[in-house]
Amino acid sequence: MVRGGRICAWLLGALSLASLAAPRALAQTSDDELMAALDAADAADSYPDPIEPVNRVTLGFNEQLDRFVIAPVSRGYQTVMPDPAELAVRRVFRNLGEPISCLNHTLRLEPKLAGVTLGRFVMNTIGGVGGLLDIATPAGLPEDPADFGGTLHRYGTPSGPYLVVPVLGPSTARDAVGDLVDGVLGPQRYLLSGASQIALGTGGGISTRTEHGESLDALREQSVDFYAALRTAYYLSRESELAGASAGPSAPLDWSAETSASNPSRASTDVYSARRNASSETVPPR
């Protein structure tokens, strides 16, 4: 029972990483600009997706789960929670991710970033009342999240094929393994009971879905092919994010030597630059 509770807690907690494939809110981007950039990127580029039929079925399942379960709960949460309270809750869950970021910075041999991240966690946990307040950023300790998928990328691990994971949403083989490792190493897994982990994970998932709901809905409603648009947003956003995990230029997200030759990094192309600028706040559900 305890083991089953932990597995359930991890699955629910993982919603806070992906929240049914929801991209980050596009705070500085209009929907028209986003759609135009996505259409241009789709027309110019293709991405490694060898199991697309299976992925589309999984996305359909995720969409139904979101429609009938997650989205209604998220809307209710948004109705009863004032905006300042929502923001405070988001800070709490981001603060819980700081130990994982610290560990990944350590594995990347980045002691300075690891120290800053650890300092943020201690300062915000103690002085920020468990992370409700972010007092570390004004104090000169900026947030720099790091995940194990990015660590694997840092050491040259290929991305593997594009995946749509049940509940979690867009990923790659490498990032799916990274999410699993991050979930297993999370401190709450060992410090909290199974029931507390379930409650914490559920709260994190609802908070994340609420934060990204408008952007996800806009992408869904304005895309001719939501699956293709979501895949494009995932790859371009993740590639941009992974650039910070590399010692040098970001490695392509190709899954084999053959696709590496035909699908180089788009960091230097006009289409990629336009798409990146139009959605600088978009990321995979991480």
C-alpha positions as CSV (number, residue, x, y, z in Angstrom):
1,M,0.0,0.0,0.0
2,V,2.8,2.4,0.9
3,R,4.6,1.7,-2.4
4,G,1.4,2.1,-4.4
5,G,0.7,5.4,-2.6
6,R,4.2,6.6,-3.5
7,I,3.7,5.7,-7.2
8,C,0.4,7.4,-7.3
9,A,1.9,10.4,-5.6
10,W,4.7,10.6,-8.1
11,L,2.3,10.4,-11.0
12,L,0.1,13.2,-9.6
13,G,3.2,15.2,-8.7
14,A,4.4,14.9,-12.2
15,L,1.5,17.0,-13.3
16,S,3.4,20.0,-12.0
17,L,6.1,19.2,-14.5
18,A,3.9,18.9,-17.6
19,S,0.3,19.6,-16.7
20,L,-1.1,17.8,-19.6
21,A,1.3,19.3,-22.1
22,A,0.6,22.9,-21.2
23,P,3.2,25.4,-22.5
24,R,4.2,28.2,-20.2
25,A,2.1,31.4,-20.3
26,L,3.1,33.7,-23.2
27,A,3.3,36.8,-21.1
28,Q,4.7,39.0,-23.8
29,T,3.3,37.4,-26.9
30,S,-0.1,37.8,-28.7
31,D,-1.9,34.8,-29.9
32,D,-1.7,36.0,-33.5
33,E,2.1,36.3,-33.3
34,L,2.4,32.8,-31.8
35,M,0.3,31.2,-34.4
36,A,2.1,32.9,-37.3
37,A,5.5,31.8,-35.9
38,L,4.2,28.2,-35.3
39,D,2.9,28.0,-38.9
40,A,6.2,29.3,-40.3
41,A,8.1,26.8,-38.2
42,D,5.8,23.9,-39.2
43,A,6.2,24.7,-42.9
44,A,10.0,24.9,-42.8
45,D,11.0,22.2,-40.3
46,S,10.2,18.6,-39.4
47,Y,11.1,16.8,-36.1
48,P,11.9,13.2,-35.3
49,D,8.5,11.6,-34.5
50,P,8.7,7.9,-35.6
51,I,5.8,6.8,-33.4
52,E,3.4,9.6,-34.3
53,P,0.2,7.4,-34.6
54,V,0.7,6.2,-31.0
55,N,1.5,9.7,-29.8
56,R,-1.7,11.1,-31.4
57,V,-3.8,8.5,-29.6
58,T,-2.0,9.4,-26.3
59,L,-2.6,13.1,-26.8
60,G,-6.3,12.3,-27.4
61,F,-6.4,10.6,-24.1
62,N,-4.7,13.5,-22.4
63,E,-7.1,15.9,-24.0
64,Q,-10.1,14.0,-22.7
65,L,-8.6,13.8,-19.2
66,D,-7.9,17.5,-19.3
67,R,-11.4,18.4,-20.6
68,F,-13.4,16.4,-18.1
69,V,-11.2,16.3,-15.0
70,I,-8.2,18.7,-14.9
71,A,-9.6,21.8,-16.6
72,P,-12.9,21.9,-14.5
73,V,-10.9,21.6,-11.3
74,S,-8.5,24.2,-12.5
75,R,-11.3,26.7,-13.3
76,G,-12.8,26.1,-9.9
77,Y,-9.5,26.7,-8.2
78,Q,-9.0,29.9,-10.2
79,T,-12.4,31.1,-9.2
80,V,-11.9,30.7,-5.5
81,M,-8.2,31.7,-5.3
82,P,-7.3,35.4,-5.5
83,D,-4.4,36.2,-7.8
84,P,-1.9,37.0,-5.0
85,A,-2.7,33.6,-3.4
86,E,-2.2,31.8,-6.7
87,L,1.2,33.4,-7.2
88,A,2.2,32.5,-3.7
89,V,1.2,28.8,-4.3
90,R,3.3,28.7,-7.5
91,R,6.3,30.0,-5.6
92,V,5.9,27.2,-3.0
93,F,6.0,24.5,-5.7
94,R,8.9,26.2,-7.5
95,N,10.8,26.3,-4.2
96,L,10.2,22.6,-3.8
97,G,12.1,22.1,-7.0
98,E,15.2,23.9,-5.9
99,P,16.9,20.9,-4.3
100,I,16.6,19.0,-7.6
101,S,18.0,22.0,-9.5
102,C,20.9,22.1,-7.0
103,L,21.7,18.4,-7.5
104,N,21.6,18.8,-11.3
105,H,23.9,21.8,-11.2
106,T,26.3,19.7,-9.1
107,L,26.2,16.9,-11.6
108,R,27.0,19.4,-14.3
109,L,30.0,20.5,-12.4
110,E,28.5,24.0,-11.8
111,P,29.4,24.6,-8.1
112,K,28.5,28.3,-8.3
113,L,25.0,27.7,-9.6
114,A,24.5,24.8,-7.2
115,G,25.4,27.1,-4.3
116,V,23.1,29.9,-5.5
117,T,20.2,27.4,-5.9
118,L,20.8,25.9,-2.5
119,G,21.0,29.4,-1.0
120,R,17.7,30.3,-2.6
121,F,16.0,27.2,-1.2
122,V,17.3,27.9,2.4
123,M,16.5,31.6,2.2
124,N,13.0,31.2,0.7
125,T,12.1,28.2,2.9
126,I,13.1,29.9,6.2
127,G,12.6,33.6,5.5
128,G,10.0,33.2,2.8
129,V,7.7,31.0,4.9
130,G,8.2,27.8,3.0
131,G,8.5,29.6,-0.4
132,L,5.3,31.7,-0.2
133,L,7.6,34.7,-0.6
134,D,10.6,34.9,-3.0
135,I,13.1,36.9,-0.9
136,A,16.1,35.3,-2.6
137,T,15.8,37.0,-6.0
138,P,15.8,40.6,-4.6
139,A,18.8,39.5,-2.5
140,G,20.8,38.7,-5.6
141,L,20.2,34.9,-5.9
142,P,18.3,34.5,-9.2
143,E,16.4,31.4,-10.1
144,D,18.1,28.9,-12.4
145,P,16.1,25.7,-12.7
146,A,17.9,22.5,-13.9
147,D,16.4,19.1,-14.6
148,F,18.0,15.7,-15.1
149,G,17.0,15.7,-18.8
150,G,19.1,18.8,-19.2
151,T,21.9,17.1,-17.4
152,L,21.8,14.1,-19.7
153,H,21.8,16.6,-22.6
154,R,24.8,18.4,-21.1
155,Y,26.8,15.2,-21.4
156,G,25.8,14.4,-24.9
157,T,22.9,12.0,-24.5
158,P,20.7,12.1,-27.6
159,S,17.1,13.1,-27.2
160,G,15.6,9.9,-28.6
161,P,12.2,10.1,-30.3
162,Y,9.4,12.5,-29.5
163,L,7.0,11.1,-27.0
164,V,3.6,12.1,-25.7
165,V,3.5,10.5,-22.2
166,P,0.1,9.7,-20.7
167,V,-0.9,12.5,-18.3
168,L,2.5,14.2,-18.6
169,G,2.3,15.3,-22.2
170,P,5.1,16.2,-24.6
171,S,8.6,14.8,-24.0
172,T,11.4,12.8,-25.5
173,A,12.9,9.5,-24.5
174,R,15.7,11.3,-22.7
175,D,13.5,13.9,-21.0
176,A,11.0,11.2,-19.9
177,V,13.9,9.4,-18.1
178,G,15.0,12.7,-16.6
179,D,11.5,13.4,-15.3
180,L,11.5,9.9,-13.7
181,V,14.8,10.5,-12.0
182,D,13.8,14.0,-10.8
183,G,10.6,12.5,-9.4
184,V,12.4,9.7,-7.5
185,L,15.0,12.1,-6.1
186,G,12.6,14.8,-4.9
187,P,12.9,15.4,-1.2
188,Q,9.2,15.3,-0.6
189,R,9.2,11.6,-1.7
190,Y,11.2,10.8,1.4
191,L,10.0,13.4,3.9
192,L,6.2,13.1,3.4
193,S,3.7,10.3,3.9
194,G,1.9,8.8,0.8
195,A,-1.2,10.8,1.5
196,S,0.8,14.1,1.8
197,Q,2.6,13.4,-1.4
198,I,-0.7,12.8,-3.2
199,A,-2.1,16.1,-1.8
200,L,1.1,17.9,-2.7
201,G,1.2,16.5,-6.2
202,T,-2.4,17.2,-6.9
203,G,-2.0,20.8,-5.7
204,G,1.0,21.3,-7.9
205,G,-0.7,19.9,-11.0
206,I,-3.8,22.1,-10.4
207,S,-1.6,25.2,-9.9
208,T,0.4,24.5,-13.1
209,R,-2.7,23.8,-15.2
210,T,-4.2,27.1,-14.0
211,E,-1.1,29.0,-14.8
212,H,-0.8,27.7,-18.3
213,G,-4.4,27.2,-19.2
214,E,-5.0,30.3,-21.3
215,S,-1.9,29.6,-23.5
216,L,-2.8,26.0,-23.9
217,D,-6.4,26.8,-24.9
218,A,-5.3,29.5,-27.4
219,L,-2.9,27.1,-29.0
220,R,-5.6,24.4,-29.2
221,E,-8.2,26.7,-30.6
222,Q,-6.1,28.5,-33.3
223,S,-4.1,25.5,-34.6
224,V,-5.1,23.7,-37.7
225,D,-3.3,20.6,-36.2
226,F,-3.0,20.9,-32.5
227,Y,-0.7,17.9,-32.3
228,A,1.8,19.3,-34.8
229,A,1.7,22.8,-33.2
230,L,2.3,21.4,-29.8
231,R,5.2,19.2,-31.0
232,T,6.8,22.3,-32.7
233,A,6.3,24.4,-29.6
234,Y,7.9,21.7,-27.4
235,Y,11.0,21.2,-29.6
236,L,11.8,24.8,-30.2
237,S,11.2,25.8,-26.6
238,R,13.1,22.8,-25.2
239,E,16.0,23.5,-27.5
240,S,16.2,27.0,-26.3
241,E,16.0,25.9,-22.7
242,L,18.7,23.3,-23.2
243,A,21.1,25.8,-24.6
244,G,21.7,26.9,-21.0
245,A,22.5,23.3,-20.0
246,S,25.3,23.0,-22.6
247,A,28.9,23.9,-22.2
248,G,28.8,25.0,-25.8
249,P,26.2,25.6,-28.4
250,S,22.9,23.7,-27.9
251,A,23.1,20.2,-29.4
252,P,20.3,19.3,-31.9
253,L,17.4,17.4,-30.6
254,D,17.9,14.7,-33.2
255,W,17.4,11.0,-32.2
256,S,19.8,9.4,-34.6
257,A,22.8,10.0,-36.7
258,E,20.6,10.1,-39.8
259,T,18.2,12.7,-38.5
260,S,21.2,14.7,-37.1
261,A,22.4,15.3,-40.6
262,S,19.0,16.3,-42.0
263,N,17.7,18.2,-38.9
264,P,20.4,20.5,-37.5
265,S,19.9,23.0,-34.7
266,R,17.6,25.8,-35.8
267,A,19.2,28.4,-33.5
268,S,20.7,30.2,-36.5
269,T,17.7,30.1,-38.9
270,D,15.3,33.0,-39.5
271,V,12.3,30.8,-38.8
272,Y,13.8,29.5,-35.5
273,S,14.7,33.0,-34.4
274,A,11.3,34.3,-35.1
275,R,9.6,31.4,-33.4
276,R,11.9,31.7,-30.4
277,N,11.3,35.5,-30.0
278,A,7.6,35.0,-30.4
279,S,7.4,32.4,-27.6
280,S,10.3,33.1,-25.3
281,E,8.2,32.1,-22.3
282,T,6.9,28.8,-23.9
283,V,8.3,25.6,-22.6
284,P,7.2,22.0,-22.4
285,P,5.3,20.9,-20.1
286,R,8.5,20.7,-17.5
